[in-house]
């Protein structure tokens, strides 16, 4: 059976996962019970947030050909997932929204695909969307190919128009949804355009591990592509890592049928499979026949740009809500994550053995890890995200990003002023006929920390922000931090409605009545620039006197309970986020108020 290997790449929310679902359905790879909305997004966090976090494999059979499909994340923070799986495919489906056109992540991934020599297929999705302009999107993609230095063969890409949500596609815009009412034209185009999987089935084995998974019964699963030869069940293979060889026995071989793994006796060149029986595998390792070492080039991903400190929880509530609370458990979990998340770096702090510096592609990349650990039962503290600076030729460099913001025209002035304050430089501005402005800015990565919350608040939730890492450039200078201070508890106990009623006049609260607090815990955002110590546990004194004034009703404004991302954006350098399976709390690094004042005086004197 012939094999075609394709990957679907696009910007976040352009419809990749939905398209894969419809392709599986069109080819009969999903039963009626399995069909649904974004069935490829199997993680709870993916379903909740509507984004793809991990690359996944699926397979369909169409007209006697096996089509292996790789679904990739669309957010730039998870670019490491895309980079390592692109080499498993022989062609890419570039999915572009007919209204938005190619966005930052489209450019990032397309550049990687073109560098591998792929001749992509352009899929213009959501042509039924209001204000969609398929022709304009096609022209923008042509310009993008030209900017990225595509060859003449790559520029001659086929185009298909459709709607993944409605389940139709056509090579002609006029026929889409009218005469062509299914995805078969897309499947036919894949058979015509995508080259057959390369490799000699009768040659010597060459299999590279591109992903790792774990099964409670089978143990560690090595997922990758057979680039040459064949691998059989119970065969002895040689694992090559850094020039060293070790022997292993393959216990099981699994192929893909739809979204499910199916055990096989052997796999041949071109197959995307999963293997078990390999002890201590790592992404990028190559498996070969004994005596015939043919290692493939190691997987190279872009360097991380943002870091956070993960440490053991040492608050007064430490150990009360989490299942895994020790340094050893935290270290083991981070090391395990590093094995499967190639864009992540974990550095142990030699001065503090209970603290680890974790580096990633962006604050979302790291916050997803924190949220995942929290749901697994871990209890920890994390610091404010910081950018990773470089020093070259006595010059300090920092990461910069290209940011594209779609916002109603009435809010654009406020957004522009804020980005200028954060050392951003406008690269372009476009206003559409239906009242939406598209702003393009070059901004230091540290200037974007905390910006998302500001954008949502100022635009009343109507703006959309997309960004991608561009380059390291000279340090842009100091950027003002958070404008307002924090409301900090000076007492330990349980919050009282009467006390919160008095405190809410001085800022925005984050907590309800009846919540356990400790000294140094942040209760809200102050309305002034400086921090304010408050007592949220103070009860109303009881007397025999009753007057209209003394019996005034206690009316509390509903608190603004921050999510994990909002908490990470809010905290300052002297604050931490305490994360447990049950709660997300904000706190000062130094809990004692007198010690905090002494420390701030010493810091001011040293500067």
Number of C-alpha atoms within 10 A of each C-alpha: 6 13 21 23 26 26 26 26 27 29 27 21 16 25 23 28 28 22 24 21 26 26 24 22 20 18 17 14 22 21 10 9 6 12 14 13 13 20 17 21 22 13 12 10 15 16 15 9 9 14 19 25 22 20 20 20 22 22 25 21 18 16 9 9 14 19 22 24 27 24 24 28 26 29 23 24 23 23 23 23 24 26 21 21 22 23 22 24 23 22 27 26 23 24 24 28 24 27 20 18 23 22 20 22 23 24 19 20 23 22 17 16 25 19 12 14 15 23 23 26 24 18 26 29 28 24 21 17 12 9 13 17 18 23 13 14 19 19 12 14 21 15 12 17 19 14 11 15 13 20 13 10 11 17 16 13 14 14 19 20 26 31 27 25 15 16 19 25 29 26 17 13 18 11 14 21 19 12 12 18 17 22 23 18 18 21 17 12 16 19 18 10 15 22 16 16 20 16 19 16 17 11 14 21 27 25 32 28 25 25 24 18 12 11 9 6 6 12 13 19 23 25 22 25 24 29 24 22 20 23 26 18 19 16 13 17 24 22 24 20 17 8 8 9 17 13 16 17 16 18 15 19 23 22 21 21 18 23 19 14 16 13 16 14 12 17 21 22 24 27 28 27 26 24 23 23 19 21 15 7 19 19 21 22 22 27 28 27 21 16 10 11 19 16 19 15 10 14 16 12 15 12 15 20 22 23 23 22 20 23 24 25 23 14 18 14 13 15 18 11 16 20 15 20 21 16 17 12 14 22 20 11 14 19 15 11 16 16 17 16 19 23 23 22 19 19 13 15 12 9 7 9 13 17 21 22 16 21 25 28 24 22 26 17 20 22 18 16 15 22 17 15 21 21 13 14 16 25 30 28 22 24 21 20 25 18 23 19 15 15 10 8 5 7 10 14 17 19 23 25 22 21 24 21 20 20 22 18 15 11 17 20 9 12 19 17 11 15 19 15 13 23 20 24 16 16 12 11 14 11 14 11 8 9 10 18 20 21 20 21 22 21 24 30 27 21 23 19 21 20 18 15 14 14 21 14 12 14 18 10 12 13 21 15 15 18 22 23 24 17 12 18 15 16 15 17 9 9 12 10 14 14 10 15 18 29 29 26 26 20 18 16 16 16 24 19 20 18 18 25 18 15 20 19 12 16 18 20 24 18 21 19 17 12 12 14 22 20 22 26 28 28 29 25 22 23 18 14 12 12 15 19 19 21 21 29 23 17 13 11 5 6 7 4 7 8 7 7 7 10 9 8 10 12 10 16 13 11 15 13 17 17 11 20 18 13 18 24 21 23 23 16 13 13 22 26 25 25 23 29 18 13 13 16 22 27 23 23 17 17 19 12 16 10 11 16 12 11 13 13 11 11 10 9 8 7 5
